[in-house]
């Protein structure tokens, strides 16, 4: 016992080995203190609408508390150096009961009430200058992004009203092909944009609303880059060269994005980041379909066989390093001036990347990029410099166009369907 006690005393006397500070993280923390992250896509407004206990109750959904099951709250925003956000104003593309307008307006209401709930922390932002002023005073600029052109119901008038309500980008489609634009995950019907779709882009340019090309088909991407007078964005997409998923951006389009002076905001959804994971999901789905056909309605046998398949084919792990590879690839292809961050937090469900689980993790990603040789100036651009530049450029183009161009009164019947016989 005396020997054991003496050994314990000796151990207690040994000084703890101090951990060496990570110089790359120290660099990133210093950068984010002045140039915080502005993320291109976060789905908290839809999470509030869909909350299981008190749906649409903005007061119940409190960003001051750690909600555990969600990705976003003020404590994690601060830890992550998140200093601004485009909140997604999303509605599903297959709403049938009462059209899109009511649900869309309710989503604007939820998002704007959410922002107004925290006047000590958040500022409702509409311009790049709003964002810079808010950041300079320690506030959080909150922009709105309209996800899915189905929301305008083929009406340029509705598009303009949504702009007045604060939408500063519009994702031309979500997952459903529209009357005027093809979606990435749906059947292509138009080969890109129809004439009315082109008029939508012209009107967005005139207003200063950024054209967002996430979710659209490559044909739409190409058509928009043919005609847009303003820089465009991808609010939450990654590189198709690294993960061959329809939601990602081909290199040929990225090269054109550089000429357009736009920005791709790289997202953290596993299937959009890892080819191995994308292939595994496809194989899992195919196997489940095969088993369902083999066993008919016997769900127990299907479940047992799927468990066996999963044991033999474990789910691939997708890490922060995999996401960083997308930043490196796009930087090598078109330069750091055209890259941002669009995490898709609170919108990806279980599709989270190891090391990028919530909004507290941006510094870990930027520190990894610093280790890979990214300069401080490049990291500042990725954090928020590039997206603020794209927003400012859209504002400048709009100011020029509005001197000579009136609001369009064109309709889809007039442009796409021709005169009635």
C-alpha positions as CSV (number, residue, x, y, z in Angstrom):
1,X,0.0,0.0,0.0
2,X,2.9,2.4,0.9
3,X,4.5,1.7,-2.5
4,X,1.2,2.3,-4.3
5,X,0.6,5.5,-2.4
6,X,4.1,6.7,-3.1
7,X,3.6,5.9,-6.8
8,X,0.4,8.0,-6.8
9,X,2.2,10.9,-5.2
10,X,4.9,10.7,-7.8
11,X,2.3,10.7,-10.6
12,X,0.6,13.7,-9.0
13,X,3.8,15.6,-8.9
14,X,4.5,15.1,-12.7
15,X,3.4,18.3,-14.5
16,X,0.7,17.9,-17.2
17,X,1.9,18.0,-20.7
18,X,0.6,21.2,-22.3
19,X,-1.1,20.8,-25.6
20,X,0.6,22.7,-28.4
21,X,-1.8,25.3,-29.8
22,X,-2.8,24.6,-33.4
23,X,-1.3,27.5,-35.4
24,X,-3.7,27.0,-38.2
25,X,-6.7,27.2,-36.0
26,X,-5.2,30.3,-34.4
27,X,-4.9,31.9,-37.8
28,X,-8.5,31.0,-38.6
29,X,-9.8,32.4,-35.3
30,X,-8.0,35.7,-36.0
31,X,-9.6,35.9,-39.5
32,X,-13.1,35.1,-38.3
33,X,-13.0,37.7,-35.6
34,X,-12.9,40.3,-38.4
35,X,-14.3,38.5,-41.4
36,X,-16.9,36.0,-40.2
37,X,-18.6,33.3,-42.3
38,X,-21.7,34.2,-44.3
39,X,-23.3,30.9,-45.2
40,X,-25.4,30.5,-48.3
41,X,-28.1,28.1,-47.2
42,X,-29.7,27.2,-43.9
43,X,-33.2,25.6,-43.4
44,X,-34.2,26.7,-39.9
45,X,-37.4,28.5,-41.2
46,X,-38.7,25.2,-42.5
47,X,-37.6,23.4,-39.4
48,X,-39.8,25.8,-37.4
49,X,-42.7,25.1,-39.7
50,X,-42.3,21.4,-39.4
51,X,-41.6,21.2,-35.6
52,X,-43.4,18.1,-34.2
53,X,-44.6,19.7,-31.0
54,X,-45.5,23.3,-31.9
55,X,-45.2,23.8,-35.6
56,X,-44.8,27.3,-36.9
57,X,-44.3,28.6,-33.4
58,X,-41.4,31.0,-33.7
59,X,-41.5,31.8,-29.9
60,X,-41.2,28.1,-29.0
61,X,-38.2,27.6,-31.3
62,X,-35.5,29.5,-29.4
63,X,-32.0,29.9,-30.9
64,X,-30.7,30.9,-27.5
65,X,-30.9,27.3,-26.3
66,X,-29.1,24.2,-27.5
67,X,-31.9,22.2,-29.2
68,X,-29.7,19.1,-29.4
69,X,-31.4,17.6,-32.4
70,X,-30.9,20.7,-34.6
71,X,-27.8,22.1,-36.2
72,X,-28.1,25.9,-35.4
73,X,-28.2,28.0,-32.3
74,X,-26.5,31.2,-31.1
75,X,-23.8,29.3,-29.0
76,X,-22.7,27.2,-31.9
77,X,-23.0,30.1,-34.3
78,X,-20.5,32.0,-32.2
79,X,-18.2,29.1,-31.8
80,X,-18.3,28.5,-35.5
81,X,-17.5,32.1,-36.5
82,X,-20.8,32.3,-38.3
83,X,-21.5,36.0,-38.7
84,X,-24.3,36.0,-41.3
85,X,-26.7,33.7,-43.1
86,X,-29.0,33.3,-46.1
87,X,-32.0,31.7,-44.5
88,X,-33.8,29.5,-47.0
89,X,-37.5,30.4,-47.7
90,X,-38.4,26.9,-49.0
91,X,-41.7,25.2,-49.9
92,X,-42.0,21.7,-51.5
93,X,-42.4,21.7,-55.3
94,X,-45.4,19.3,-55.2
95,X,-47.9,21.3,-53.1
96,X,-51.3,20.8,-54.6
97,X,-53.9,21.8,-52.1
98,X,-53.9,25.6,-52.3
99,X,-51.1,26.6,-54.6
100,X,-47.7,27.9,-53.4
101,X,-48.4,31.5,-52.5
102,X,-50.0,31.0,-49.1
103,X,-47.3,28.6,-47.9
104,X,-44.6,30.8,-49.3
105,X,-45.9,33.9,-47.6
106,X,-46.1,31.9,-44.3
107,X,-42.5,31.0,-44.7
108,X,-41.5,34.7,-45.2
109,X,-43.5,35.4,-42.1
110,X,-41.8,32.7,-40.0
111,X,-38.3,33.8,-41.2
112,X,-38.9,37.5,-40.6
113,X,-40.5,36.9,-37.2
114,X,-37.5,34.7,-36.3
115,X,-35.1,37.5,-37.2
116,X,-37.1,40.1,-35.4
117,X,-37.2,38.0,-32.2
118,X,-33.5,38.7,-31.6
119,X,-33.0,42.4,-32.1
120,X,-29.9,42.3,-29.8
121,X,-28.3,39.8,-32.1
122,X,-29.8,39.8,-35.6
123,X,-30.4,42.4,-38.4
124,X,-32.7,41.8,-41.3
125,X,-30.4,42.5,-44.3
126,X,-31.2,43.3,-47.9
127,X,-28.0,44.8,-49.2
128,X,-24.3,44.1,-49.0
129,X,-23.9,47.4,-47.2
130,X,-26.5,46.2,-44.6
131,X,-24.3,43.1,-44.0
132,X,-21.1,45.1,-43.6
133,X,-22.7,47.6,-41.2
134,X,-24.2,44.8,-39.1
135,X,-20.9,42.9,-38.8
136,X,-19.0,46.1,-37.9
137,X,-21.4,46.6,-35.0
138,X,-21.3,43.0,-33.8
139,X,-24.7,42.0,-35.2
140,X,-25.7,39.1,-37.4
141,X,-27.0,40.0,-40.9
142,X,-29.8,37.8,-41.9
143,X,-30.7,37.5,-45.6
144,X,-33.5,35.5,-47.2
145,X,-33.1,33.2,-50.2
146,X,-36.1,31.9,-52.1
147,X,-35.6,28.2,-52.8
148,X,-37.5,27.1,-55.8
149,X,-39.0,29.1,-58.7
150,X,-42.2,27.1,-58.5
151,X,-43.1,29.7,-55.7
152,X,-43.6,32.5,-58.3
153,X,-46.3,30.4,-60.0
154,X,-45.2,31.6,-63.5
155,X,-45.7,35.3,-62.4
156,X,-43.1,38.0,-62.7
157,X,-45.3,40.2,-60.5
158,X,-45.1,37.6,-57.7
159,X,-41.3,37.5,-58.2
160,X,-41.1,41.2,-57.7
161,X,-43.2,41.1,-54.5
162,X,-41.0,38.3,-53.1
163,X,-38.0,40.6,-53.8
164,X,-39.8,43.4,-51.9
165,X,-40.4,41.0,-49.0
166,X,-36.6,40.5,-48.8
167,X,-35.6,37.6,-51.1
168,X,-32.1,38.3,-52.4
169,X,-31.6,35.2,-54.3
170,X,-33.9,32.7,-56.0
171,X,-33.0,29.1,-56.7
172,X,-34.6,28.7,-60.1
173,X,-35.9,25.2,-59.4
174,X,-36.0,22.8,-56.5
175,X,-36.3,19.1,-57.2
176,X,-39.3,19.4,-59.6
177,X,-39.1,20.6,-63.2
178,X,-41.1,23.7,-63.8
179,X,-43.1,25.0,-66.7
180,X,-40.1,27.1,-67.6
181,X,-36.9,25.4,-66.2
182,X,-35.5,21.8,-65.8
183,X,-34.5,20.5,-62.4
184,X,-31.4,18.4,-61.7
185,X,-33.4,15.6,-60.0
186,X,-36.4,15.5,-62.4
187,X,-37.0,14.8,-66.0
188,X,-35.7,17.4,-68.4
189,X,-38.6,18.8,-70.5
190,X,-37.2,21.9,-72.0
191,X,-33.5,21.4,-72.6
192,X,-32.8,24.2,-70.1
193,X,-34.8,27.4,-69.9
194,X,-37.8,28.3,-71.9
195,X,-38.3,31.9,-73.3
196,X,-40.2,32.7,-70.1
197,X,-37.4,31.3,-68.0
198,X,-35.0,33.6,-69.7
199,X,-37.4,36.5,-68.9
200,X,-37.3,35.5,-65.3
201,X,-33.5,35.7,-65.3
202,X,-33.6,39.2,-67.0
203,X,-36.1,40.4,-64.4
204,X,-33.9,39.1,-61.6
205,X,-30.9,40.9,-63.0
206,X,-33.0,44.1,-63.3
207,X,-34.1,43.9,-59.6
208,X,-30.7,42.8,-58.2
209,X,-31.9,39.3,-57.1
210,X,-29.1,36.8,-57.4
211,X,-29.8,33.9,-59.7
212,X,-29.1,30.7,-57.8
213,X,-28.2,27.6,-59.9
214,X,-28.2,24.9,-57.2
215,X,-30.8,22.3,-58.0
216,X,-31.1,23.1,-61.7
217,X,-30.1,21.0,-64.7
218,X,-26.8,21.6,-66.5
219,X,-28.9,22.9,-69.4
220,X,-30.4,25.6,-67.2
221,X,-26.9,26.4,-65.8
222,X,-25.6,26.9,-69.3
223,X,-28.6,28.9,-70.5
224,X,-28.4,31.3,-67.5
225,X,-24.6,31.8,-68.0
226,X,-25.4,32.6,-71.6
227,X,-27.7,35.5,-70.7
228,X,-27.1,36.7,-67.1
229,X,-25.8,40.2,-66.9
230,X,-25.0,39.7,-63.2
231,X,-22.8,37.2,-61.3
232,X,-24.7,34.1,-60.3
233,X,-24.4,31.7,-57.4
234,X,-24.7,28.1,-56.4
235,X,-26.1,28.5,-52.8
236,X,-25.4,24.9,-51.8
237,X,-23.6,22.6,-54.3
238,X,-20.2,20.9,-54.6
239,X,-18.0,19.6,-57.4
240,X,-19.3,16.9,-59.8
241,X,-15.8,16.0,-60.7
242,X,-15.3,14.6,-57.2
243,X,-18.9,13.3,-56.6
244,X,-20.9,12.5,-59.7
245,X,-24.2,13.6,-58.3
246,X,-26.7,15.6,-60.4
247,X,-26.9,18.2,-57.6
248,X,-23.2,19.1,-58.1
249,X,-21.5,21.4,-60.6
250,X,-19.6,20.1,-63.7
251,X,-16.2,21.5,-64.3
252,X,-17.3,22.9,-67.6
253,X,-19.9,25.0,-65.8
254,X,-17.4,26.1,-63.1
255,X,-15.1,27.4,-65.8
256,X,-18.0,29.5,-67.1
257,X,-18.8,30.6,-63.6
258,X,-15.3,32.1,-63.3
259,X,-16.0,34.2,-66.5
260,X,-19.3,35.2,-65.0
261,X,-17.5,36.3,-61.8
262,X,-20.0,34.2,-59.7
263,X,-19.6,32.0,-56.6
264,X,-20.1,28.3,-55.8
265,X,-21.0,27.9,-52.1
266,X,-19.7,24.4,-51.3
267,X,-22.2,22.2,-49.3
268,X,-21.7,19.5,-46.7
269,X,-24.3,16.9,-47.7
270,X,-22.5,13.5,-47.7
271,X,-24.0,12.3,-51.0
272,X,-22.8,15.5,-52.7
273,X,-19.3,15.2,-51.3
274,X,-18.3,11.5,-51.5
275,X,-18.4,9.4,-54.6
276,X,-18.0,6.3,-52.4
277,X,-21.0,7.3,-50.3
278,X,-23.1,8.2,-53.4
279,X,-22.4,4.8,-54.9
280,X,-23.1,3.0,-51.7
281,X,-26.5,4.7,-51.4
282,X,-27.3,3.8,-55.0
283,X,-26.4,0.2,-54.3
284,X,-28.4,0.1,-51.1
285,X,-31.5,1.4,-52.9
286,X,-31.1,-1.1,-55.7
287,X,-30.7,-4.0,-53.3
288,X,-33.7,-3.0,-51.3
289,X,-35.8,-2.9,-54.5
290,X,-34.5,-6.3,-55.5
291,X,-35.4,-7.8,-52.2
292,X,-38.9,-6.2,-52.2
293,X,-39.6,-7.8,-55.6
294,X,-38.2,-11.2,-54.4
295,X,-40.1,-11.3,-51.1
296,X,-43.2,-9.4,-52.1
297,X,-44.9,-7.9,-49.1
298,X,-42.9,-9.8,-46.5
299,X,-41.2,-6.8,-44.8
300,X,-39.6,-9.0,-42.1
301,X,-37.7,-11.0,-44.7
302,X,-36.7,-7.8,-46.6
303,X,-35.4,-6.3,-43.3
304,X,-33.4,-9.4,-42.4
305,X,-31.8,-9.6,-45.8
306,X,-31.1,-5.9,-45.8
307,X,-29.4,-6.2,-42.4
308,X,-27.2,-8.9,-43.9
309,X,-26.3,-6.7,-46.9
310,X,-25.4,-3.8,-44.6
311,X,-23.1,-6.0,-42.5
312,X,-21.3,-7.0,-45.7
313,X,-21.4,-3.5,-47.1
314,X,-20.9,-1.0,-44.3
315,X,-21.8,2.6,-44.8
316,X,-18.7,4.6,-45.9
317,X,-17.5,7.4,-43.6
318,X,-17.4,10.8,-45.1
319,X,-15.1,13.3,-43.4
320,X,-14.2,17.0,-43.3
321,X,-11.2,16.1,-45.4
322,X,-13.5,14.9,-48.2
323,X,-15.3,18.2,-48.1
324,X,-12.0,20.1,-48.2
325,X,-11.1,18.2,-51.3
326,X,-13.9,20.0,-53.1
327,X,-12.5,23.4,-52.0
328,X,-9.1,22.4,-53.3
329,X,-10.4,21.1,-56.6
330,X,-12.5,24.2,-57.4
331,X,-9.7,26.5,-56.3
332,X,-7.2,24.7,-58.6
333,X,-9.8,24.9,-61.5
334,X,-11.1,28.5,-61.2
335,X,-9.4,30.2,-58.2
336,X,-10.4,31.1,-54.6
337,X,-12.3,34.2,-55.8
338,X,-15.3,32.1,-56.7
339,X,-15.8,29.9,-53.6
340,X,-18.0,30.2,-50.6
341,X,-19.7,28.0,-48.0
342,X,-23.3,26.8,-48.2
343,X,-23.6,24.2,-45.4
344,X,-27.3,23.2,-45.8
345,X,-27.6,22.9,-42.1
346,X,-31.0,22.0,-40.7
347,X,-31.8,20.7,-44.2
348,X,-29.7,17.6,-44.6
349,X,-31.2,15.4,-42.0
350,X,-28.9,12.5,-41.2
351,X,-26.6,13.3,-44.1
352,X,-24.0,15.0,-42.0
353,X,-20.2,14.8,-42.6
354,X,-17.9,13.6,-39.8
355,X,-16.3,16.8,-38.5
356,X,-18.9,19.1,-40.0
357,X,-22.0,18.2,-37.9
358,X,-23.3,21.7,-37.2
359,X,-22.6,25.4,-37.5
360,X,-19.9,25.3,-34.9
361,X,-17.5,23.5,-37.3
362,X,-16.6,26.2,-39.9
363,X,-13.3,26.9,-38.2
364,X,-12.3,23.3,-38.4
365,X,-12.9,23.3,-42.2
366,X,-11.0,26.6,-42.7
367,X,-8.1,25.4,-40.5
368,X,-7.9,22.3,-42.7
369,X,-7.7,24.6,-45.8
370,X,-5.0,26.6,-44.1
371,X,-3.0,23.4,-43.5
372,X,-3.3,22.7,-47.2
373,X,-1.7,26.1,-48.1
374,X,-4.6,28.5,-48.4
375,X,-3.6,32.0,-47.6
376,X,-5.4,34.3,-45.1
377,X,-6.7,36.4,-48.0
378,X,-8.2,33.3,-49.7
379,X,-9.8,32.2,-46.4
380,X,-11.4,35.7,-46.0
381,X,-12.8,35.5,-49.5
382,X,-14.3,32.0,-48.8
383,X,-15.7,33.0,-45.4
384,X,-17.8,35.9,-46.7
385,X,-15.8,38.1,-49.1
386,X,-16.9,36.4,-52.3
387,X,-20.6,36.2,-51.6
388,X,-20.7,39.9,-50.5
389,X,-18.9,40.8,-53.7
390,X,-21.4,38.9,-55.8
391,X,-24.3,40.6,-53.9
392,X,-22.8,44.0,-54.4
393,X,-22.2,43.3,-58.1
394,X,-25.8,42.4,-58.5
395,X,-26.8,45.6,-56.9
396,X,-24.6,47.6,-59.2
397,X,-25.9,45.9,-62.4
398,X,-29.5,46.4,-61.1
399,X,-28.9,50.2,-60.6
400,X,-27.6,50.4,-64.2
401,X,-30.4,48.3,-65.7
402,X,-33.2,50.2,-63.9
403,X,-32.2,53.4,-65.7
404,X,-33.4,52.0,-69.0
405,X,-35.5,48.9,-68.3
406,X,-39.0,48.9,-66.8
407,X,-40.5,45.9,-64.9
408,X,-41.4,43.2,-67.4
409,X,-45.1,42.5,-68.0
410,X,-44.4,39.4,-70.1
411,X,-46.4,36.2,-69.3
412,X,-45.6,32.6,-69.8
413,X,-48.6,32.3,-72.2
414,X,-47.2,35.1,-74.3
415,X,-43.6,33.8,-74.4
416,X,-43.9,30.0,-74.3
417,X,-47.4,29.0,-75.5
418,X,-48.0,31.5,-78.3
419,X,-51.3,33.1,-79.2
420,X,-54.5,31.2,-78.7
421,X,-56.1,30.0,-81.9
